[in-house]
Amino acid sequence: MLEKSGVGRAREIILGKRLWLAALALFAVNAFGQQSYVGSYSVFAGFTYLESPSINLAERGFHTQIGINPRTWLGIGFDYSISTGHTSITQSELIPSLQQQLNAELAPLIAAGFIPANFMLTIPIDSTSQTFALGPQLEYRHWRWVTLFIRPSIGAIHEAATVHANGPIEQMILARLAPSGTKTDWTGFYGFGGGTDLILGDRLSIRVQADFVHDHLFSDLLPGRNTVRFSIGPTFHFGRNVAK
């Protein structure tokens, strides 16, 4: 009985190994096989996080993309995002020429004792940023459940900054820098981006992506800045199957 039981256990081990190998083979076929459906159109909508570290500005909002796939490896699309956030700009973060001008204006007030010698101008700001981009995207579809993509990030950004004054000195300076209380600007940006689509089905995937760009908003006040955008959300695929 003991000998027969040992043979039975050996057969169970062999059978278990075969089942594992079969499961791995099935996974490999599905995971690494070509994608059978690539829709000619796609629409992404999700959450975005926009960060400009040089001025400590973090903005959160909405991001959408509309794409056309003329080839399985090529996408062409329009990209738009809008986000809002809050930061405080200090005197040391302004362009050098403006810092020198402010120092000259504040020096008599410091000498007269109206403000302390270590006074540092601080301007609280509520910001709303919109980005617009149009261009190609290279896509790698050699896995069943994952699509990788990279793209140039070239477009335009619009920012509206509502400034707030903490005291009379700030009010005096902001009356000259932003008389209406809000300052807006348009400028171009350039950089690169990429990410992945985690495929849940032929028509649906979850997109995780990031872009790194350089821009120079408010060039009369601030130096150029680097901005990073992270986004996540569903992508819907539809239309003619370009994989056939």
GROMACS elastic network, one bead per residue, 0.5 to 0.9 nm:
[ bonds ]
;  ai    aj funct       b0    kb
    1     4     6  0.51085   500
    1     5     6  0.60195   500
    1     6     6  0.85856   500
    2     5     6  0.50542   500
    2     6     6  0.62330   500
    2     7     6  0.88204   500
    3     6     6  0.51587   500
    3     7     6  0.64840   500
    3     8     6  0.87965   500
    4     7     6  0.51773   500
    4     8     6  0.63041   500
    4     9     6  0.87732   500
    5     8     6  0.50377   500
    5     9     6  0.62856   500
    5    10     6  0.87184   500
    6     9     6  0.51435   500
    6    10     6  0.63027   500
    6    11     6  0.87471   500
    7    10     6  0.50766   500
    7    11     6  0.62777   500
    7    12     6  0.86987   500
    8    11     6  0.51374   500
    8    12     6  0.62617   500
    8    13     6  0.87262   500
    9    12     6  0.50126   500
    9    13     6  0.62474   500
    9    14     6  0.86958   500
   10    13     6  0.51072   500
   10    14     6  0.62721   500
   10    15     6  0.85840   500
   11    14     6  0.50999   500
   11    15     6  0.60443   500
   11    16     6  0.84565   500
   12    15     6  0.50362   500
   12    16     6  0.59659   500
   12    17     6  0.85768   500
   13    16     6  0.50333   500
   13    17     6  0.62240   500
   13    18     6  0.86757   500
   14    17     6  0.51526   500
   14    18     6  0.62826   500
   14    19     6  0.87019   500
   15    18     6  0.50991   500
   15    19     6  0.62351   500
   15    20     6  0.86981   500
   16    19     6  0.51140   500
   16    20     6  0.62675   500
   16    21     6  0.86901   500
   17    20     6  0.50717   500
   17    21     6  0.61769   500
   17    22     6  0.85668   500
   18    21     6  0.50638   500
   18    22     6  0.60917   500
   18    23     6  0.85551   500
   19    22     6  0.50326   500
   19    23     6  0.61252   500
   19    24     6  0.86088   500
   20    23     6  0.50477   500
   20    24     6  0.61411   500
   20    25     6  0.85476   500
   21    24     6  0.50812   500
   21    25     6  0.60850   500
   21    26     6  0.85713   500
   22    25     6  0.50855   500
   22    26     6  0.61747   500
   22    27     6  0.86001   500
   23    26     6  0.51019   500
   23    27     6  0.61516   500
   23    28     6  0.86027   500
   24    28     6  0.60681   500
   24    29     6  0.86164   500
   25    28     6  0.50501   500
   25    29     6  0.62268   500
   25    30     6  0.87094   500
   26    29     6  0.52078   500
   26    30     6  0.63577   500
   26    31     6  0.84966   500
   27    30     6  0.51983   500
   27    31     6  0.57239   500
   27    32     6  0.81192   500
   28    31     6  0.50555   500
   28    32     6  0.55013   500
   28    33     6  0.73666   500
   29    32     6  0.57241   500
   29    33     6  0.52923   500
   29    34     6  0.89149   500
   29   144     6  0.82508   500
   30    33     6  0.54897   500
   30    34     6  0.83251   500
   30    35     6  0.89206   500
   30   143     6  0.79560   500
   30   144     6  0.56395   500
   30   145     6  0.75815   500
   31    34     6  0.85331   500
   31   142     6  0.89700   500
   31   143     6  0.55303   500
   31   145     6  0.56900   500
   31   146     6  0.80093   500
   32    35     6  0.88058   500
   32   142     6  0.64197   500
   32   144     6  0.54385   500
   32   145     6  0.78589   500
   32   146     6  0.89384   500
   33    36     6  0.86692   500
   33   142     6  0.64992   500
   33   143     6  0.55513   500
   33   144     6  0.52339   500
   33   145     6  0.88408   500
   34   141     6  0.67901   500
   34   142     6  0.51625   500
   34   143     6  0.58316   500
   34   144     6  0.55969   500
   35    38     6  0.70281   500
   35   141     6  0.65385   500
   35   142     6  0.69712   500
   35   143     6  0.67328   500
   35   145     6  0.78192   500
   35   146     6  0.89870   500
   35   202     6  0.87113   500
   35   243     6  0.77351   500
   36   144     6  0.80923   500
   36   202     6  0.82247   500
   36   241     6  0.84487   500
   36   243     6  0.64832   500
   36   244     6  0.81119   500
   37   202     6  0.60142   500
   37   203     6  0.85973   500
   37   240     6  0.89276   500
   37   241     6  0.56380   500
   37   242     6  0.74065   500
   37   243     6  0.59214   500
   37   244     6  0.80538   500
   38    41     6  0.85994   500
   38    69     6  0.80306   500
   38    71     6  0.88320   500
   38    72     6  0.65090   500
   38   202     6  0.75655   500
   38   203     6  0.88638   500
   38   237     6  0.76094   500
   38   238     6  0.81962   500
   38   239     6  0.86798   500
   38   240     6  0.79663   500
   38   241     6  0.52438   500
   38   242     6  0.56004   500
   38   243     6  0.55051   500
   38   244     6  0.86499   500
   39    42     6  0.69171   500
   39    68     6  0.84642   500
   39    69     6  0.71039   500
   39    72     6  0.87332   500
   39   202     6  0.81319   500
   39   203     6  0.78089   500
   39   237     6  0.52750   500
   39   239     6  0.51856   500
   39   240     6  0.56940   500
   39   242     6  0.62936   500
   39   243     6  0.80793   500
   40    67     6  0.82094   500
   40    68     6  0.56066   500
   40    70     6  0.65513   500
   40    71     6  0.81568   500
   40    72     6  0.86551   500
   40    75     6  0.88864   500
   40   237     6  0.75688   500
   40   238     6  0.64493   500
   40   239     6  0.51332   500
   40   240     6  0.53343   500
   40   241     6  0.61814   500
   40   242     6  0.60140   500
   41    66     6  0.76055   500
   41    67     6  0.56521   500
   41    69     6  0.61049   500
   41    70     6  0.89914   500
   41   236     6  0.83114   500
   41   237     6  0.58268   500
   41   238     6  0.54123   500
   41   239     6  0.57464   500
   41   240     6  0.80006   500
   42    65     6  0.80079   500
   42    66     6  0.59362   500
   42    67     6  0.50736   500
   42    68     6  0.65558   500
   42    69     6  0.80377   500
   42    77     6  0.89877   500
   42   203     6  0.89258   500
   42   235     6  0.66105   500
   42   236     6  0.54338   500
   42   238     6  0.63318   500
   42   239     6  0.84869   500
   43    64     6  0.73472   500
   43    65     6  0.57180   500
   43    67     6  0.63659   500
   43   234     6  0.84244   500
   43   235     6  0.54969   500
   43   236     6  0.52361   500
   43   237     6  0.67398   500
   43   238     6  0.87836   500
   44    63     6  0.78449   500
   44    64     6  0.52334   500
   44    66     6  0.65468   500
   44    67     6  0.84855   500
   44   206     6  0.88827   500
   44   207     6  0.76947   500
   44   233     6  0.69291   500
   44   234     6  0.59363   500
   44   236     6  0.64651   500
   45    62     6  0.73859   500
   45    63     6  0.57373   500
   45    65     6  0.66988   500
   45   232     6  0.81824   500
   45   233     6  0.58573   500
   45   234     6  0.62080   500
   45   235     6  0.67586   500
   45   236     6  0.89189   500
   46    61     6  0.85730   500
   46    62     6  0.59235   500
   46    63     6  0.54244   500
   46    64     6  0.65389   500
   46   207     6  0.86955   500
   46   231     6  0.66789   500
   46   232     6  0.55191   500
   46   234     6  0.65832   500
   46   235     6  0.86690   500
   47    60     6  0.75091   500
   47    61     6  0.59319   500
   47    62     6  0.50436   500
   47    63     6  0.60207   500
   47    64     6  0.88325   500
   47   230     6  0.83756   500
   47   231     6  0.55658   500
   47   232     6  0.55974   500
   47   233     6  0.63041   500
   48    59     6  0.82803   500
   48    60     6  0.57719   500
   48    61     6  0.52834   500
   48    62     6  0.55019   500
   48    63     6  0.56907   500
   48    81     6  0.75783   500
   48    82     6  0.83469   500
   48    83     6  0.74653   500
   48   229     6  0.68094   500
   48   230     6  0.55984   500
   48   232     6  0.67000   500
   48   233     6  0.88320   500
   49    58     6  0.71764   500
   49    59     6  0.58103   500
   49    61     6  0.66025   500
   49    62     6  0.85102   500
   49    83     6  0.75816   500
   49   228     6  0.81490   500
   49   229     6  0.55769   500
   49   230     6  0.51590   500
   49   231     6  0.63521   500
   50    57     6  0.81654   500
   50    58     6  0.58159   500
   50    60     6  0.62296   500
   50    61     6  0.82116   500
   50    83     6  0.71862   500
   50    84     6  0.87387   500
   50    85     6  0.89245   500
   50   129     6  0.87983   500
   50   227     6  0.69827   500
   50   228     6  0.58314   500
   50   230     6  0.65774   500
   50   231     6  0.87374   500
   51    56     6  0.76155   500
   51    57     6  0.57713   500
   51    59     6  0.62371   500
   51    60     6  0.87258   500
   51   226     6  0.85866   500
   51   227     6  0.55983   500
   51   228     6  0.53068   500
   51   229     6  0.63743   500
   51   230     6  0.86320   500
   52    55     6  0.60979   500
   52    56     6  0.60696   500
   52    57     6  0.51575   500
   52    58     6  0.64826   500
   52    59     6  0.86689   500
   52   225     6  0.67966   500
   52   226     6  0.60784   500
   52   228     6  0.66390   500
   52   229     6  0.89924   500
   53    57     6  0.62617   500
   53    58     6  0.78711   500
   53   225     6  0.80735   500
   53   226     6  0.74006   500
   53   227     6  0.72489   500
   53   228     6  0.85894   500
   54    57     6  0.77922   500
   54    93     6  0.81198   500
   54   224     6  0.89655   500
   54   225     6  0.63548   500
   54   226     6  0.73982   500
   54   227     6  0.87422   500
   55    87     6  0.73578   500
   55    88     6  0.76969   500
   55    89     6  0.65945   500
   55    90     6  0.87093   500
   55    93     6  0.71929   500
   55   225     6  0.81826   500
   56    86     6  0.88271   500
   56    87     6  0.63002   500
   56    88     6  0.78022   500
   56    89     6  0.84629   500
   57    85     6  0.67432   500
   57    86     6  0.63462   500
   57    87     6  0.52978   500
   57    88     6  0.82041   500
   57   127     6  0.84758   500
   58    84     6  0.80104   500
   58    85     6  0.56654   500
   58    86     6  0.69865   500
   58    87     6  0.76889   500
   59    82     6  0.89222   500
   59    83     6  0.53587   500
   59    86     6  0.73048   500
   59   127     6  0.78703   500
   59   128     6  0.78596   500
   59   129     6  0.79927   500
   60    82     6  0.80806   500
   60    84     6  0.55781   500
   60    85     6  0.65408   500
   61    81     6  0.73952   500
   61    82     6  0.56919   500
   61    84     6  0.63454   500
   61    85     6  0.89504   500
   62    80     6  0.85112   500
   62    81     6  0.56040   500
   62    82     6  0.55054   500
   62    83     6  0.63207   500
   62   231     6  0.86159   500
   63    79     6  0.77467   500
   63    80     6  0.59390   500
   63    82     6  0.65955   500
   63    83     6  0.84327   500
   63   231     6  0.70741   500
   63   232     6  0.86183   500
   63   233     6  0.87731   500
   64    78     6  0.84563   500
   64    79     6  0.61150   500
   64    80     6  0.55034   500
   64    81     6  0.62490   500
   65    77     6  0.67739   500
   65    78     6  0.56468   500
   65    80     6  0.63950   500
   65    81     6  0.86449   500
   65   235     6  0.88402   500
   66    76     6  0.85059   500
   66    77     6  0.54255   500
   66    78     6  0.53607   500
   66    79     6  0.67593   500
   67    75     6  0.63326   500
   67    76     6  0.55485   500
   67    78     6  0.64969   500
   67    79     6  0.86566   500
   68    71     6  0.89352   500
   68    74     6  0.85498   500
   68    75     6  0.55886   500
   68    76     6  0.52898   500
   68    77     6  0.60768   500
   69    72     6  0.65411   500
   69    73     6  0.79087   500
   69    74     6  0.58868   500
   69    76     6  0.64581   500
   69    77     6  0.86442   500
   69   242     6  0.74550   500
   70    73     6  0.84472   500
   70    74     6  0.64562   500
   70    75     6  0.66500   500
   70    76     6  0.79537   500
   70   242     6  0.71052   500
   71    74     6  0.50692   500
   71    75     6  0.71230   500
   71   242     6  0.62723   500
   71   243     6  0.77769   500
   72    75     6  0.78563   500
   72   139     6  0.72670   500
   72   140     6  0.81849   500
   72   141     6  0.74144   500
   72   242     6  0.62283   500
   72   243     6  0.60578   500
   73   137     6  0.82970   500
   73   138     6  0.57561   500
   73   140     6  0.60160   500
   73   141     6  0.71478   500
   73   149     6  0.88779   500
   74   136     6  0.70200   500
   74   137     6  0.58471   500
   74   139     6  0.58280   500
   74   140     6  0.88268   500
   75   135     6  0.84094   500
   75   136     6  0.56258   500
   75   138     6  0.64008   500
   75   139     6  0.71588   500
   76   134     6  0.75814   500
   76   135     6  0.55629   500
   76   137     6  0.60376   500
   76   138     6  0.89149   500
   77   133     6  0.82881   500
   77   134     6  0.57456   500
   77   135     6  0.57458   500
   77   136     6  0.65158   500
   77   137     6  0.77354   500
   78   132     6  0.75981   500
   78   133     6  0.58471   500
   78   135     6  0.68930   500
   79   131     6  0.76726   500
   79   132     6  0.57365   500
   79   134     6  0.61476   500
   79   135     6  0.86115   500
   79   155     6  0.89670   500
   80   130     6  0.71958   500
   80   131     6  0.54694   500
   80   133     6  0.66180   500
   81   129     6  0.79849   500
   81   130     6  0.55322   500
   81   131     6  0.52484   500
   81   132     6  0.70634   500
   82   128     6  0.71620   500
   82   129     6  0.56389   500
   82   131     6  0.66462   500
   83   127     6  0.82766   500
   83   128     6  0.57410   500
   83   129     6  0.54258   500
   83   130     6  0.66680   500
   84   126     6  0.75087   500
   84   127     6  0.55492   500
   84   129     6  0.63452   500
   85   125     6  0.85006   500
   85   126     6  0.60165   500
   85   127     6  0.53244   500
   85   128     6  0.66765   500
   85   129     6  0.86322   500
   86   124     6  0.75230   500
   86   125     6  0.57085   500
   86   127     6  0.59112   500
   86   128     6  0.88856   500
   87   123     6  0.84474   500
   87   124     6  0.59295   500
   87   125     6  0.53819   500
   87   126     6  0.67350   500
   87   127     6  0.78992   500
   88   122     6  0.63368   500
   88   123     6  0.52590   500
   88   125     6  0.56325   500
   88   126     6  0.86515   500
   89    92     6  0.83122   500
   89    93     6  0.65292   500
   89    94     6  0.78771   500
   89   121     6  0.82649   500
   89   122     6  0.56681   500
   89   123     6  0.50653   500
   89   124     6  0.63604   500
   89   125     6  0.72933   500
   90    93     6  0.55222   500
   90    94     6  0.72350   500
   90   120     6  0.69796   500
   90   121     6  0.56846   500
   90   123     6  0.63018   500
   90   124     6  0.87297   500
   91    94     6  0.56163   500
   91    95     6  0.88667   500
   91    98     6  0.87570   500
   91    99     6  0.64692   500
   91   102     6  0.83368   500
   91   120     6  0.61975   500
   91   121     6  0.50946   500
   91   122     6  0.63648   500
   91   123     6  0.83470   500
   92    95     6  0.81097   500
   92    96     6  0.83228   500
   92    99     6  0.70257   500
   92   120     6  0.81393   500
   92   121     6  0.84394   500
   93    96     6  0.85822   500
   93    99     6  0.85466   500
   93   221     6  0.88321   500
   93   222     6  0.68368   500
   93   223     6  0.78698   500
   94    97     6  0.82965   500
   94    98     6  0.64456   500
   94    99     6  0.61527   500
   94   220     6  0.88970   500
   94   221     6  0.55824   500
   94   223     6  0.68721   500
   95    98     6  0.55572   500
   95    99     6  0.63558   500
   95   100     6  0.89182   500
   95   219     6  0.81933   500
   95   220     6  0.75896   500
   95   221     6  0.57725   500
   95   222     6  0.51303   500
   95   223     6  0.56045   500
   96    99     6  0.50120   500
   96   100     6  0.62461   500
   96   101     6  0.86714   500
   96   222     6  0.89715   500
   96   223     6  0.88268   500
   97   100     6  0.52339   500
   97   101     6  0.63169   500
   97   102     6  0.87779   500
   98   102     6  0.61294   500
   98   103     6  0.85037   500
   98   220     6  0.81876   500
   98   221     6  0.69240   500
   98   222     6  0.89910   500
   99   102     6  0.51664   500
   99   103     6  0.60846   500
   99   104     6  0.86427   500
  100   103     6  0.50804   500
  100   104     6  0.62672   500
  100   105     6  0.87350   500
  101   104     6  0.52353   500
  101   105     6  0.63957   500
  101   106     6  0.87645   500
  102   105     6  0.50251   500
  102   106     6  0.60404   500
  102   107     6  0.84600   500
  102   173     6  0.85077   500
  103   106     6  0.51398   500
  103   107     6  0.59237   500
  104   107     6  0.53632   500
  104   108     6  0.77358   500
  105   108     6  0.67434   500
  105   109     6  0.77421   500
  106   109     6  0.52747   500
  106   110     6  0.62669   500
  106   111     6  0.86963   500
  106   115     6  0.83994   500
  106   119     6  0.88558   500
  106   169     6  0.89710   500
  107   110     6  0.51365   500
  107   111     6  0.61451   500
  107   112     6  0.86381   500
  107   117     6  0.85802   500
  108   112     6  0.60737   500
  108   113     6  0.85788   500
  108   114     6  0.88011   500
  109   112     6  0.51045   500
  109   113     6  0.62302   500
  109   114     6  0.52845   500
  109   115     6  0.60585   500
  109   116     6  0.86125   500
  110   113     6  0.50826   500
  110   114     6  0.59385   500
  110   115     6  0.51373   500
  110   116     6  0.59024   500
  110   117     6  0.56096   500
  110   118     6  0.88104   500
  110   119     6  0.82451   500
  111   114     6  0.77611   500
  111   115     6  0.83838   500
  111   116     6  0.88449   500
  111   117     6  0.80670   500
  112   115     6  0.79501   500
  113   116     6  0.65432   500
  113   117     6  0.82105   500
  115   118     6  0.83549   500
  115   119     6  0.64902   500
  115   169     6  0.87485   500
  116   119     6  0.53266   500
  117   120     6  0.89346   500
  121   169     6  0.83735   500
  121   170     6  0.69777   500
  122   165     6  0.84194   500
  122   166     6  0.80033   500
  122   170     6  0.77141   500
  123   163     6  0.66049   500
  123   164     6  0.62673   500
  123   165     6  0.64091   500
  123   166     6  0.75425   500
  123   170     6  0.73587   500
  123   174     6  0.85765   500
  124   162     6  0.84354   500
  124   163     6  0.59394   500
  124   164     6  0.53738   500
  124   165     6  0.71943   500
  124   166     6  0.80755   500
  125   161     6  0.60773   500
  125   162     6  0.55336   500
  125   164     6  0.62996   500
  126   160     6  0.82451   500
  126   161     6  0.56539   500
  126   162     6  0.51160   500
  126   163     6  0.66258   500
  126   164     6  0.83546   500
  127   159     6  0.68384   500
  127   160     6  0.57462   500
  127   162     6  0.64009   500
  127   163     6  0.87570   500
  128   158     6  0.82563   500
  128   159     6  0.56429   500
  128   160     6  0.52884   500
  128   161     6  0.65962   500
  128   162     6  0.87031   500
  129   157     6  0.69651   500
  129   158     6  0.56817   500
  129   160     6  0.65445   500
  129   161     6  0.86453   500
  130   156     6  0.84252   500
  130   157     6  0.56230   500
  130   158     6  0.51459   500
  130   159     6  0.63833   500
  130   160     6  0.88814   500
  131   155     6  0.73272   500
  131   156     6  0.58748   500
  131   158     6  0.64404   500
  131   159     6  0.87571   500
  132   154     6  0.86251   500
  132   155     6  0.55612   500
  132   156     6  0.52937   500
  132   157     6  0.62851   500
  132   158     6  0.85204   500
  133   153     6  0.71420   500
  133   154     6  0.60196   500
  133   156     6  0.65129   500
  133   157     6  0.87612   500
  134   153     6  0.83691   500
  134   154     6  0.72966   500
  134   155     6  0.66970   500
  135   151     6  0.79941   500
  135   152     6  0.75042   500
  135   153     6  0.78925   500
  135   154     6  0.75892   500
  135   155     6  0.87450   500
  136   151     6  0.63810   500
  136   152     6  0.73707   500
  137   149     6  0.65959   500
  137   150     6  0.58676   500
  137   152     6  0.74434   500
  137   194     6  0.84698   500
  138   148     6  0.83986   500
  138   149     6  0.54404   500
  138   150     6  0.54528   500
  138   151     6  0.62096   500
  139   147     6  0.67159   500
  139   148     6  0.57279   500
  139   150     6  0.67858   500
  139   151     6  0.88763   500
  140   143     6  0.81683   500
  140   146     6  0.86613   500
  140   147     6  0.56674   500
  140   148     6  0.50830   500
  140   149     6  0.60893   500
  140   150     6  0.88897   500
  141   144     6  0.73679   500
  141   145     6  0.87921   500
  141   146     6  0.69869   500
  141   148     6  0.68183   500
  141   149     6  0.87949   500
  142   146     6  0.80446   500
  142   147     6  0.75355   500
  143   146     6  0.54607   500
  143   147     6  0.68135   500
  144   147     6  0.80245   500
  144   199     6  0.77807   500
  145   197     6  0.82382   500
  145   198     6  0.60749   500
  145   200     6  0.72637   500
  145   201     6  0.83794   500
  146   196     6  0.67817   500
  146   197     6  0.57171   500
  146   199     6  0.57394   500
  146   205     6  0.89260   500
  147   195     6  0.85292   500
  147   196     6  0.55135   500
  147   197     6  0.50225   500
  147   198     6  0.67927   500
  147   199     6  0.75345   500
  148   194     6  0.76792   500
  148   195     6  0.60309   500
  148   197     6  0.65488   500
  148   198     6  0.89777   500
  149   193     6  0.85221   500
  149   194     6  0.53422   500
  149   195     6  0.55977   500
  149   196     6  0.61383   500
  149   197     6  0.82599   500
  149   209     6  0.89674   500
  150   192     6  0.76389   500
  150   193     6  0.57805   500
  150   195     6  0.66593   500
  150   196     6  0.88829   500
  151   191     6  0.89955   500
  151   192     6  0.58953   500
  151   193     6  0.53158   500
  151   194     6  0.58753   500
  151   211     6  0.89268   500
  152   190     6  0.76293   500
  152   191     6  0.61097   500
  152   193     6  0.61673   500
  152   194     6  0.85215   500
  152   211     6  0.89006   500
  153   189     6  0.76346   500
  153   190     6  0.55146   500
  153   193     6  0.60232   500
  153   211     6  0.69502   500
  153   212     6  0.77297   500
  153   213     6  0.68991   500
  154   188     6  0.75065   500
  154   189     6  0.57117   500
  154   191     6  0.64015   500
  154   192     6  0.78004   500
  154   213     6  0.81777   500
  155   187     6  0.86565   500
  155   188     6  0.56602   500
  155   189     6  0.55161   500
  155   190     6  0.67214   500
  156   186     6  0.70063   500
  156   187     6  0.56128   500
  156   189     6  0.56734   500
  156   190     6  0.86170   500
  156   215     6  0.88000   500
  157   185     6  0.82674   500
  157   186     6  0.57936   500
  157   187     6  0.56205   500
  157   188     6  0.61174   500
  157   189     6  0.69177   500
  157   215     6  0.81604   500
  157   217     6  0.81920   500
  158   184     6  0.73082   500
  158   185     6  0.57447   500
  158   187     6  0.67498   500
  158   188     6  0.88738   500
  158   217     6  0.82123   500
  159   183     6  0.82631   500
  159   184     6  0.55990   500
  159   185     6  0.55949   500
  159   186     6  0.67386   500
  159   187     6  0.89567   500
  159   217     6  0.76452   500
  159   218     6  0.89072   500
  160   182     6  0.67683   500
  160   183     6  0.58476   500
  160   185     6  0.67739   500
  161   181     6  0.84284   500
  161   182     6  0.54965   500
  161   183     6  0.52293   500
  161   184     6  0.61733   500
  161   185     6  0.88029   500
  162   178     6  0.89007   500
  162   181     6  0.58686   500
  162   183     6  0.64935   500
  162   184     6  0.86972   500
  163   174     6  0.78378   500
  163   178     6  0.77434   500
  163   181     6  0.56097   500
  163   182     6  0.60570   500
  163   183     6  0.77848   500
  164   170     6  0.83518   500
  164   171     6  0.81944   500
  164   174     6  0.83143   500
  164   181     6  0.73486   500
  165   168     6  0.75699   500
  165   169     6  0.82650   500
  165   170     6  0.51466   500
  165   171     6  0.52930   500
  165   172     6  0.88827   500
  165   174     6  0.73319   500
  166   169     6  0.82589   500
  166   170     6  0.62396   500
  166   171     6  0.75412   500
  167   170     6  0.53874   500
  167   171     6  0.62157   500
  167   172     6  0.87815   500
  168   172     6  0.61246   500
  168   173     6  0.87019   500
  169   172     6  0.51430   500
  169   173     6  0.63851   500
  169   174     6  0.86309   500
  170   173     6  0.51904   500
  170   174     6  0.59654   500
  170   175     6  0.83879   500
  171   174     6  0.51747   500
  171   175     6  0.59414   500
  171   176     6  0.88485   500
  172   175     6  0.53248   500
  172   176     6  0.70771   500
  173   176     6  0.55342   500
  173   177     6  0.63811   500
  173   178     6  0.85001   500
  174   178     6  0.52980   500
  174   179     6  0.64791   500
  174   181     6  0.75292   500
  175   178     6  0.57236   500
  175   180     6  0.77109   500
  175   181     6  0.77644   500
  176   179     6  0.56793   500
  177   181     6  0.88939   500
  177   183     6  0.84736   500
  177   221     6  0.86259   500
  178   181     6  0.53551   500
  178   182     6  0.61049   500
  178   183     6  0.58330   500
  179   182     6  0.76357   500
  179   183     6  0.85591   500
  180   183     6  0.75973   500
  183   218     6  0.84990   500
  184   217     6  0.89385   500
  184   218     6  0.78798   500
  185   217     6  0.62990   500
  185   218     6  0.61571   500
  186   217     6  0.68262   500
  186   218     6  0.83356   500
  187   215     6  0.69408   500
  187   216     6  0.66627   500
  187   217     6  0.59987   500
  187   218     6  0.86101   500
  188   214     6  0.86806   500
  188   215     6  0.63191   500
  188   216     6  0.77740   500
  188   217     6  0.85758   500
  189   213     6  0.61710   500
  189   214     6  0.55033   500
  189   216     6  0.77772   500
  190   212     6  0.82998   500
  190   213     6  0.52097   500
  190   214     6  0.56462   500
  190   215     6  0.70493   500
  191   211     6  0.73625   500
  191   212     6  0.56072   500
  191   214     6  0.63161   500
  192   210     6  0.87275   500
  192   211     6  0.58045   500
  192   212     6  0.56657   500
  192   213     6  0.65181   500
  193   209     6  0.74003   500
  193   210     6  0.55794   500
  193   212     6  0.61372   500
  193   213     6  0.83760   500
  193   229     6  0.89977   500
  194   208     6  0.86517   500
  194   209     6  0.56025   500
  194   210     6  0.57843   500
  194   211     6  0.65876   500
  195   207     6  0.73143   500
  195   208     6  0.55852   500
  195   210     6  0.62450   500
  195   211     6  0.87928   500
  196   206     6  0.81895   500
  196   207     6  0.58034   500
  196   208     6  0.55468   500
  196   209     6  0.63889   500
  197   205     6  0.57824   500
  197   206     6  0.54869   500
  197   208     6  0.65461   500
  197   209     6  0.85493   500
  197   234     6  0.89178   500
  197   235     6  0.79564   500
  198   204     6  0.88074   500
  198   205     6  0.52791   500
  198   206     6  0.50525   500
  198   207     6  0.63211   500
  198   208     6  0.80847   500
  199   202     6  0.73974   500
  199   203     6  0.85438   500
  199   204     6  0.64466   500
  199   206     6  0.65414   500
  199   207     6  0.86431   500
  200   203     6  0.79205   500
  200   204     6  0.56156   500
  200   205     6  0.50670   500
  200   206     6  0.73841   500
  201   204     6  0.52257   500
  201   205     6  0.66911   500
  202   205     6  0.80194   500
  202   236     6  0.88974   500
  202   237     6  0.71348   500
  202   238     6  0.84642   500
  203   235     6  0.81847   500
  203   236     6  0.55692   500
  203   238     6  0.62045   500
  204   234     6  0.69768   500
  204   235     6  0.58011   500
  204   237     6  0.61034   500
  205   233     6  0.85845   500
  205   234     6  0.57918   500
  205   235     6  0.51983   500
  205   236     6  0.66930   500
  205   237     6  0.80762   500
  206   232     6  0.72592   500
  206   233     6  0.56687   500
  206   235     6  0.58825   500
  206   236     6  0.88581   500
  207   231     6  0.78459   500
  207   232     6  0.55642   500
  207   233     6  0.55433   500
  207   234     6  0.59371   500
  207   235     6  0.62592   500
  208   230     6  0.77505   500
  208   231     6  0.59542   500
  208   233     6  0.69957   500
  208   234     6  0.89720   500
  209   229     6  0.82688   500
  209   230     6  0.59230   500
  209   231     6  0.54257   500
  209   232     6  0.65696   500
  210   228     6  0.71452   500
  210   229     6  0.54385   500
  210   231     6  0.63248   500
  210   232     6  0.89843   500
  211   227     6  0.81605   500
  211   228     6  0.56761   500
  211   229     6  0.51301   500
  211   230     6  0.67206   500
  211   231     6  0.88890   500
  212   226     6  0.72655   500
  212   227     6  0.59359   500
  212   229     6  0.66115   500
  213   225     6  0.85999   500
  213   226     6  0.57873   500
  213   227     6  0.53762   500
  213   228     6  0.64818   500
  213   229     6  0.84841   500
  214   224     6  0.72495   500
  214   225     6  0.58508   500
  214   227     6  0.61379   500
  214   228     6  0.88682   500
  215   224     6  0.58218   500
  215   225     6  0.56702   500
  215   226     6  0.64777   500
  215   227     6  0.76011   500
  216   219     6  0.58201   500
  216   222     6  0.77347   500
  216   223     6  0.66569   500
  216   225     6  0.60208   500
  216   226     6  0.86306   500
  217   220     6  0.86040   500
  217   221     6  0.86410   500
  217   222     6  0.73030   500
  217   223     6  0.81270   500
  217   224     6  0.68975   500
  217   225     6  0.78989   500
  218   221     6  0.54816   500
  218   222     6  0.58106   500
  218   223     6  0.80873   500
  218   224     6  0.86089   500
  219   222     6  0.53569   500
  219   223     6  0.62711   500
  219   224     6  0.71714   500
  220   223     6  0.83946   500
  222   225     6  0.83671   500
  238   241     6  0.81350   500
  239   242     6  0.87861   500
  240   243     6  0.88999   500
  241   244     6  0.60750   500
